[in-house]
Amino acid sequence: MGACNSHRYKSHHVVVITDPRRQELGHELQEELQRFPEYWVTRESPQPFHNIVECGTEEVSHVQEILDRTLFSPGEEPHRMKIQKLLRLEDSRMWQSYERSVACLSEARAQEDEPADVIRTPHSGTLCPKPLTVRVAPDSFMERLRLECNEAYLWHGTDRKSAENIIGHHFDMKRAGTVNAKALGRGAYFAETSFLADKYSPAGDDGLHAILLVRAALGRVYVETRYTKWRGGRLKRMVSAKHVVREGKYDSVLGDRKFAFNRDAREYCVSNTGQLYPEYLLLYTRDDESPNLPGQMSSSK
């Protein structure tokens, strides 16, 4: 029996963030309380809530397992990533918005010939594997996912400040895809390997890196394989994820670089904030680094 069905995770403590915009109490929330994940410690709060929960040992172990099993890159020797702190976002408003998208996608894709979690290239019809994060996830995490809307956990690498802004205010689609990842146009970018996400996560002053483990309702996925290189090795954009989704046949885009570069590096682009829920923030070290924790003495002293 998975953890999400049998019991709630034990957590160290809850950090409550007060937001005056979240003080309204409505009947809708009371009716939807049962829709919050059962492992959330604040799911029965009688008002809109935005809480950051520090996860306990069991949950850290499960996320570390996903981290380790997706630490993969052909031709490169990755360094191990060790979780120092795992935080879980429990936000009633964000979750309800996400649940509405899940319901909408599930209903829309149920009318089609193939299930939404079947991913094929649009031109050849070649069957593509599901995200690696889904294939290797422990049972307790797999049981959370709704396959009817092609829900998946995916990695998002960024700096510490940006990661904290995302769990505080959600992804900003006006800025998403304008700095680092641009190959699929405007949108939030996600990796199925922790190795790729780690490349976008610089160390902070305390020596810790930050990445997010995000729930994504991918729906019907458009697979882009027509990558070409610009001078200097940059990727030329061949499709706009936002425009593909706007046409209505697809809900997200998968950029599969192995067709162009023989490299198994796949990235997902989602342009609708409602299809995303940034559930976990990982603060971690690489095996060749050590954190500068408060009160910690330097080994040279």
C-alpha positions as CSV (number, residue, x, y, z in Angstrom):
1,M,0.0,0.0,0.0
2,G,1.4,3.4,-1.0
3,A,2.1,6.2,1.4
4,C,-0.5,8.5,-0.2
5,N,-3.3,6.1,0.4
6,S,-2.3,4.5,3.8
7,H,-1.0,7.4,5.9
8,R,0.3,10.9,5.9
9,Y,4.1,11.4,5.9
10,K,5.6,12.5,9.2
11,S,7.0,16.0,8.7
12,H,9.4,18.0,10.8
13,H,7.5,21.3,10.9
14,V,5.3,23.6,8.9
15,V,6.2,27.1,7.9
16,V,3.0,29.1,7.5
17,I,3.3,32.1,5.1
18,T,0.6,34.7,5.6
19,D,-0.9,36.3,2.5
20,P,-3.7,38.8,2.9
21,R,-5.1,37.7,-0.5
22,R,-5.8,34.2,0.9
23,Q,-8.0,35.2,3.8
24,E,-11.4,34.8,2.1
25,L,-13.3,31.7,3.2
26,G,-15.7,30.2,0.6
27,H,-18.0,27.3,0.3
28,E,-16.1,26.0,-2.7
29,L,-13.0,25.3,-0.6
30,Q,-15.1,23.3,2.0
31,E,-16.6,21.2,-0.7
32,E,-13.2,20.5,-2.3
33,L,-11.2,19.7,0.9
34,Q,-11.4,16.0,0.1
35,R,-9.6,16.7,-3.1
36,F,-6.3,17.7,-1.4
37,P,-3.8,14.9,-1.2
38,E,-4.2,12.7,1.8
39,Y,-0.5,13.0,2.7
40,W,-0.8,16.8,3.1
41,V,-0.6,17.8,6.8
42,T,-2.7,21.0,6.3
43,R,-5.4,19.6,4.0
44,E,-8.1,20.1,6.6
45,S,-7.4,23.8,7.2
46,P,-10.7,25.7,7.3
47,Q,-9.5,28.5,5.1
48,P,-7.3,29.1,2.0
49,F,-3.8,28.1,2.9
50,H,-0.3,28.4,1.6
51,N,2.1,26.3,3.7
52,I,5.6,25.1,3.2
53,V,6.2,21.7,4.9
54,E,9.6,20.2,5.7
55,C,9.4,16.6,4.7
56,G,10.3,13.7,7.0
57,T,12.7,10.8,6.4
58,E,10.4,8.5,4.5
59,E,9.4,11.1,1.9
60,V,13.0,12.3,1.5
61,S,14.0,8.7,0.9
62,H,11.3,8.4,-1.9
63,V,12.3,11.6,-3.6
64,Q,16.0,10.7,-3.3
65,E,15.2,7.5,-5.1
66,I,13.7,9.3,-8.0
67,L,16.7,11.7,-8.0
68,D,19.2,8.8,-8.1
69,R,17.3,6.8,-10.7
70,T,17.0,9.7,-13.1
71,L,20.6,10.8,-12.7
72,F,21.5,9.7,-16.2
73,S,23.3,11.1,-19.2
74,P,24.9,9.0,-22.0
75,G,28.7,9.6,-22.4
76,E,29.0,11.6,-19.2
77,E,29.8,10.6,-15.6
78,P,27.2,12.4,-13.4
79,H,28.0,13.4,-9.8
80,R,25.6,12.1,-7.2
81,M,23.1,14.6,-5.8
82,K,22.3,14.3,-2.0
83,I,19.2,16.0,-0.6
84,Q,19.9,18.1,2.4
85,K,16.4,19.4,2.8
86,L,13.1,18.6,1.1
87,L,10.2,21.1,1.2
88,R,6.6,20.4,0.1
89,L,4.3,23.1,-1.0
90,E,0.7,22.8,0.3
91,D,-1.2,25.6,-1.4
92,S,-5.0,25.4,-1.7
93,R,-5.5,27.9,-4.5
94,M,-2.7,26.5,-6.7
95,W,-3.9,23.0,-6.1
96,Q,-7.6,23.8,-7.0
97,S,-6.4,25.5,-10.2
98,Y,-4.3,22.5,-11.0
99,E,-7.2,20.1,-10.3
100,R,-9.5,22.0,-12.7
101,S,-6.9,21.6,-15.4
102,V,-6.6,17.9,-14.6
103,A,-10.4,17.4,-14.9
104,C,-10.6,19.4,-18.1
105,L,-7.8,17.5,-19.8
106,S,-9.1,14.1,-18.6
107,E,-12.5,14.8,-20.0
108,A,-11.2,16.2,-23.3
109,R,-8.8,13.4,-23.9
110,A,-11.2,10.6,-22.9
111,Q,-13.0,11.1,-26.2
112,E,-10.0,10.1,-28.3
113,D,-9.0,6.7,-29.7
114,E,-5.8,6.4,-27.6
115,P,-5.2,7.2,-23.9
116,A,-3.5,10.5,-23.3
117,D,-0.4,8.9,-21.8
118,V,0.4,7.2,-25.1
119,I,3.0,9.5,-26.7
120,R,3.7,9.3,-30.5
121,T,5.7,11.4,-32.9
122,P,3.2,13.3,-35.1
123,H,4.7,12.3,-38.5
124,S,5.9,8.8,-38.2
125,G,3.6,7.6,-35.4
126,T,6.6,6.1,-33.5
127,L,5.7,5.3,-29.9
128,C,7.8,7.3,-27.4
129,P,8.5,6.1,-23.8
130,K,6.9,7.8,-20.9
131,P,8.9,10.3,-18.8
132,L,11.8,8.5,-17.0
133,T,10.5,10.1,-13.8
134,V,7.3,8.1,-14.2
135,R,8.9,4.9,-15.2
136,V,11.2,4.7,-12.1
137,A,9.0,6.4,-9.5
138,P,8.3,4.3,-6.3
139,D,4.8,2.9,-6.0
140,S,3.8,5.6,-3.5
141,F,4.4,8.3,-6.1
142,M,2.9,6.3,-9.0
143,E,-0.4,5.9,-7.2
144,R,-0.8,9.7,-7.1
145,L,-0.7,10.2,-10.9
146,R,-3.8,10.3,-13.1
147,L,-2.9,8.6,-16.3
148,E,-6.1,9.8,-18.0
149,C,-4.6,13.3,-18.2
150,N,-1.0,12.0,-18.6
151,E,0.1,13.4,-15.3
152,A,3.8,13.1,-14.4
153,Y,6.4,14.3,-12.0
154,L,9.2,16.3,-13.8
155,W,12.3,18.2,-12.8
156,H,12.8,21.9,-13.1
157,G,16.3,23.3,-12.6
158,T,16.8,26.9,-11.6
159,D,18.6,29.1,-9.1
160,R,17.5,29.2,-5.4
161,K,15.8,32.5,-5.5
162,S,13.7,31.6,-8.6
163,A,12.8,28.3,-7.1
164,E,11.5,30.0,-4.0
165,N,9.6,32.5,-6.1
166,I,7.9,29.7,-8.0
167,I,6.6,27.9,-4.9
168,G,5.5,31.3,-3.5
169,H,3.8,32.7,-6.6
170,H,3.8,30.0,-9.3
171,F,5.5,30.0,-12.7
172,D,5.6,33.3,-14.4
173,M,4.8,32.5,-18.1
174,K,5.7,36.0,-19.2
175,R,9.3,35.2,-18.3
176,A,9.4,31.4,-18.7
177,G,11.5,30.2,-21.6
178,T,13.2,33.6,-22.1
179,V,16.5,33.1,-20.4
180,N,17.9,29.5,-20.7
181,A,15.7,27.1,-22.6
182,K,14.3,28.6,-25.8
183,A,14.2,25.7,-28.3
184,L,10.5,25.2,-27.9
185,G,9.4,28.8,-27.5
186,R,7.7,30.4,-24.5
187,G,6.8,28.2,-21.6
188,A,8.1,26.4,-18.5
189,Y,10.7,23.8,-19.3
190,F,11.1,20.4,-17.5
191,A,13.5,17.5,-17.7
192,E,12.9,13.8,-17.1
193,T,16.5,13.4,-15.8
194,S,17.8,15.1,-12.7
195,F,21.2,15.3,-14.5
196,L,19.8,17.8,-17.0
197,A,17.9,19.8,-14.4
198,D,21.1,20.0,-12.3
199,K,22.9,21.8,-15.1
200,Y,20.6,24.9,-14.5
201,S,21.0,24.9,-10.7
202,P,24.0,27.0,-9.5
203,A,25.2,26.7,-5.9
204,G,24.0,29.3,-3.5
205,D,26.1,31.1,-0.8
206,D,25.4,28.2,1.5
207,G,26.7,25.6,-1.0
208,L,23.2,24.3,-1.7
209,H,21.6,23.8,-5.1
210,A,17.9,23.9,-5.7
211,I,15.6,22.1,-8.1
212,L,11.9,21.6,-8.2
213,L,10.0,18.3,-8.6
214,V,6.8,19.5,-10.3
215,R,3.5,17.7,-11.0
216,A,2.5,18.3,-14.6
217,A,-0.7,17.4,-16.4
218,L,0.8,16.9,-19.8
219,G,-2.4,15.8,-21.6
220,R,-1.8,15.0,-25.3
221,V,1.9,15.6,-26.1
222,Y,3.3,16.9,-29.3
223,V,6.7,15.4,-30.0
224,E,9.2,17.7,-31.8
225,T,12.2,15.9,-33.3
226,R,13.4,18.5,-35.9
227,Y,16.2,20.1,-34.0
228,T,19.0,21.8,-35.9
229,K,22.1,23.6,-34.7
230,W,22.9,27.3,-35.0
231,R,26.5,28.5,-35.1
232,G,28.1,28.0,-31.7
233,G,26.0,24.8,-31.0
234,R,22.8,26.6,-29.9
235,L,19.5,24.9,-30.8
236,K,17.3,26.4,-33.4
237,R,13.7,26.6,-32.5
238,M,11.5,24.6,-34.8
239,V,8.1,24.9,-33.1
240,S,6.3,27.2,-30.7
241,A,4.8,25.2,-27.8
242,K,2.3,28.0,-27.1
243,H,1.1,28.0,-30.7
244,V,0.9,24.2,-30.8
245,V,-1.3,24.1,-27.7
246,R,-3.4,27.0,-28.9
247,E,-4.5,25.0,-31.9
248,G,-6.3,22.6,-29.5
249,K,-5.0,19.2,-30.5
250,Y,-2.1,19.1,-28.1
251,D,-1.6,20.2,-24.5
252,S,2.2,20.2,-24.1
253,V,5.4,19.7,-26.2
254,L,8.2,17.2,-25.9
255,G,11.5,18.1,-27.5
256,D,13.4,14.9,-28.3
257,R,16.9,15.7,-29.2
258,K,18.1,12.2,-29.8
259,F,16.7,12.2,-33.3
260,A,19.0,15.1,-34.2
261,F,22.1,14.6,-32.0
262,N,21.9,11.0,-31.0
263,R,21.6,12.2,-27.4
264,D,18.9,11.0,-25.1
265,A,18.0,14.4,-23.7
266,R,14.3,15.0,-23.7
267,E,12.7,18.2,-22.4
268,Y,9.0,19.1,-21.9
269,C,7.5,22.5,-22.4
270,V,4.2,23.6,-20.8
271,S,2.7,27.0,-21.6
272,N,-0.3,26.9,-19.3
273,T,0.3,27.6,-15.6
274,G,-2.8,25.7,-14.6
275,Q,-1.3,22.4,-15.8
276,L,1.5,22.7,-13.3
277,Y,1.8,22.3,-9.5
278,P,5.4,22.9,-8.0
279,E,5.0,20.4,-5.2
280,Y,8.6,19.8,-4.0
281,L,11.7,22.1,-3.6
282,L,14.9,20.1,-3.1
283,L,18.0,21.7,-1.6
284,Y,20.9,19.4,-2.3
285,T,24.6,19.1,-2.6
286,R,26.7,17.4,-5.3
287,D,29.1,14.6,-4.2
288,D,32.1,16.8,-5.0
289,E,30.9,19.7,-2.9
290,S,29.8,20.3,0.8
291,P,27.3,22.7,2.1
292,N,28.3,25.7,4.3
293,L,25.8,25.0,7.0
294,P,25.3,27.5,9.8
295,G,27.7,26.9,12.7
296,Q,29.7,24.4,10.6
297,M,33.5,24.6,11.1
298,S,35.7,24.6,8.1
299,S,37.8,21.4,7.7
300,S,40.9,23.6,7.3
301,K,40.6,24.9,10.8
